[in-house]
Amino acid sequence: MLELSHVKMRYPASKTYALNDVSLKIEKGEFVFIVGSSGSGKTTLIKLLLKELDPTSGKIKVADTDYSKLKRKNIPKIRRKIGVVFQNFRLLKDRTVYENVAFAQRVIETPSRYIRRQVPAMLTLVGLADKYKSFPKQLSGGEQQRVALARALVNKPEILLADEPTGNLDPKNSWEIMRLLEDVNKKGTTVVVVTHNKEIVNMMKKRVITLKHGEIISDEQKGGYIDED
């Protein structure tokens, strides 16, 4: 499902590698945490998986697609298989909850009859069916993140990447988001969560991959958060 083989990534202005000889494999249906301190390479890893960056060397495969052979015109097609949730929600402030979720489908030219059916279903899944006419500023942080999650899931991606999805949330809302991610995973979606939240990582007992200075220092099934400093 996701595979990196001896991947190195060095930015043009840097003398050091953001990722250094990273190899990992995440199977279909797994739930995996990626952890590590700032500068460990987590953000670079997400950008590589989204094909926002190309590695300096090594190979990346996502959903059976070899990125080294992927033509630029086909990048949007592979990205449709990947849902993404960010720390800062990235909602369109001038559009309602319904319109924010529907936007993800309109971008790929989904017929209106499907949008009218799928958007309410997603909002029901995240517990926001009654907020469909609300604007982002009328929602709490937890509700905004649930809208972002609905938007990421509405096109039924094979993979969900969540980059610090609880970073701006209080503990109660953080756990609600994690429960939703776990529910999504149980339905078959591969979930990869980048996080600093030690409590969540330690409580959920999922696979944990720890990065430090661009290298994997630990990869444990049902692992915990390693303080690598």
C-alpha positions, -999 to +999 in steps of 0.1 A: +000+000+000+028+025+010+064+016+005+096+035+008+129+018-002+162+035+008+147+070+004+169+100+009+157+135+007+179+166+009+166+201+002+187+222-022+198+247+005+207+221+031+239+202+037+221+174+057+194+149+047+158+155+059+153+118+054+183+095+053+180+060+039+144+054+051+128+021+042+093+012+055+062-007+043+027+000+054+001-027+044-034-021+033-057-016+063-030-007+088-033+021+113+002+036+119+015+065+139+046+084+127+062+102+156+093+122+163+104+157+175+104+188+152+130+184+124+128+146+125+115+143+089+078+137+095+066+166+073+090+157+045+077+121+046+041+134+042+051+156+013+069+127-004+038+105+000+017+132-016+041+136-044+047+172-035+084+165-034+106+140-053+132+121-033+169+127-039+173+090-042+154+058-034+119+045-045+084+053-033+053+032-041+018+043-031-013+023-039+007+001-063+020+031-082+058+036-086+063+073-081+095+073-102+075+062-132+045+085-125+039+111-151+031+146-139-003+146-157-013+115-136-004+130-102-040+142-096-053+107-102-031+091-076-039+119-051-076+109-054-067+077-036-053+097-007-073+117+018-055+143+039-063+160+072-042+189+085-037+205+119-051+238+108-082+224+091-078+244+058-115+249+054-129+275+030-141+303+053-167+317+029-184+284+023-208+263+044-200+229+059-219+213+031-200+233+005-166+226+020-172+188+018-188+190-016-159+210-030-136+179-028-161+162-051-166+191-075-129+193-080-129+158-096-162+166-114-184+142-095-220+144-108-243+165-087-267+136-079-238+117-062-227+148-043-262+153-029-261+117-016-225+114-005-220+147+014-249+142+038-236+106+044-202+119+053-215+146+076-236+120+094-205+098+098-187+126+116-217+137+136-224+170+119-255+163+098-273+192+116-245+217+109-245+215+071-256+252+067-230+265+092-199+284+083-165+274+097-164+305+121-196+292+137-180+259+146-157+248+174-122+236+166-133+200+170-162+205+147-140+221+121-116+192+122-146+168+117-156+188+086-120+185+074-122+147+080-155+144+061-140+163+032-109+140+032-132+109+032-159+119+008-141+106-023-135+072-005-097+073-005-078+041+000-053+059+023-059+087+049-029+108+059-036+128+091-009+154+098-011+165+135-050+162+133-053+169+171-027+196+173-052+225+178-077+205+198-084+200+235-082+165+249-119+157+246-121+167+209-087+150+203-101+117+214-133+122+193-112+127+162-090+096+170-121+075+175-134+086+141-101+077+125-102+043+142-137+037+129-126+047+094-097+023+096-120-005+107-139+000+075-108-008+055-090+026+050-053+026+056-046+054+082-013+071+088-012+097+116+017+121+122+015+133+158+032+147+189+005+136+212+022+111+235-010+102+254-029+092+223+000+071+209+005+053+242-032+046+248-041+034+213-015+007+210-011+008+173+021+004+152+045+033+159+073+044+136+097+068+153+119+092+133+150+111+146+172+133+124+157+118+093+162+081+102+138+055+116+150+046+151+121+024+160+092+005+143+071-013+169+037-031+166+015-019+195+043+004+205+045+036+225+059+071+221+097+071+224+113+102+239+143+103+217+157+136+228 
